[in-house]
Each structure stands twice: as C-alpha cells, then as structure tokens.
C-alpha cells in the first residue's frame, strides 16, 4: 500500500470519526511531503547533470606521442591517460599549461592490488 492510499484512508477515517483537525494535519503532512519530494528530485537531477558535465570528453591516447581523441574512439588495450574536465577558468588554464609542458605523465596500470 502506497503513501497516497495511507493518507487517503487516514483523512477519510478522521472525517468519518468527526476528527476534522486530525484529517487536516494528515493533509498538511502529505502536502509537505510531496513538496519536499519534488525539491529532492529536482536537486538530485541537477546534481547528476553537474556530475555528468565533469566527465572527461577526451582521452589522451599514447600512439608514439600522446594525442587527444574522443572517448568513443578509445579501444580496449589502448594506453591512455585521462584528466577530469576543468571546472573553472583557472583550472582550465593550469591544465592546459601542464599538458603543453608535459609535466603530467599519465600512467596506465593493468591491475590494482595491495601487498599485505
């Protein structure tokens, strides 16, 4: 049984028993819950879109030298490095300088493990 049905039964029972104040309280709680749910859904959608905007759009594939290629052109087995999308103009400028001067050296690891 869903929240809508429980709220409806609660309001109908309150009115049938002459407890109009209880029915009004349930109605206010139901309406408030709906507003909060809509707010949370909007915020979650906005945050997911923001997270998707931070995903890399290009990979730095090593074919002799590093070359920028779209993510969909990367194949299994390619040696690549990837940097996150910059989120501010300062970060974009810094990242551009680092890639141009080859200060960042992407490395590829075929396995991840811990020695105990």
N, C-alpha and C positions, 0 to 999 in steps of 0.2 A: 504494500500500500504506500503510495507516494505522499509527499508533504502536502500537496494540494488537497488530496482526499481527507487527510487527517485534519487539516484546517477547516475544511467544509463541514465535516462531521462535528468538530468541536463547536463551530459557530452555530450550526443548526441545533445541536443539543442545548447549548447555552440559551438560545432564544426559546426553545420548546420548554425549558425549565424556568423561564422568566428571569434569567440572569443576563440581561442585556449588556451590563458592564463587562462581564467575562467574555461575551461574544465580541465586543468592541476591542478588548485587549488582544484577543486572538487575531482579529482582523488587522490591527496595527502591527502586531509582531510579524504576521505573514507578509504584509506590505513592506515592512522594513527589511525583512529577509530577502525579498525579491529585489529591492533596490541595492542592497549590499552585494547580492549575487551578480547583478548586472555590472556593478562597479568592478568587481573582482574579475569578471570575464573580460571587460574592456582593458583593464590593466594587464592581464595575462597576455592578451593578444598583442598589445603594444610592446610588452617586454620580449615576446617571442619574435616579433618583427625586428626589434632592435638587435636581438641576438643573431638573427639571420643576416642582418646588414654587416655584422662584424666578421662573417665567414670569409675566408680568402677567396678571391675571384681568379687568382692566377697562381701557378706553381712555378718554382724556379728549378727547371729540369736540367740535369747535367748531361750534356751531349758534347764532350770535349770541354766547352766552357758552359757556364750557366746561361740558360735562355728562359725568358718568361713565356709561358704557354698557358692557355685557358685550362681550368681544372678538368674539363671534359675531354681534353686531349692527352691526359696522363694515363698511361697503361700500367698494368701490373708488371713489376720488375724495373720500372724506371727509377733512376736515382734522382731524388728530388729534395728540395728544401722548400719550406713554406713559412711565410711570415704573416701574422694577423693583419687585417685591414686597419690602417691608422684611423684613430677616432678624432684627431684634432689636426689643425694645420701644422702645429709644431711637430707632432709625431710624424706626419707625412714628410715634412722636410728632413727630419732626423733620419727616418727610414731611407729616404732617397739618397742621402749622403752616405749612409752606411753601405747600401748596396752598390753605389757607384765606386766607393773606395775599397770594396771587397773586405771590409772589416768583419762582416758577418760571413761565416763559413758554414753553410748548412751541412749537417751530417745526417747520415741515414744509418739506422740500426735495424738489423733484421730480426732481432729478438730482444725482449726485455726480461731481465731476471735479476734475482738478488742472490748473492753468495752468503750463506749462513755459516 
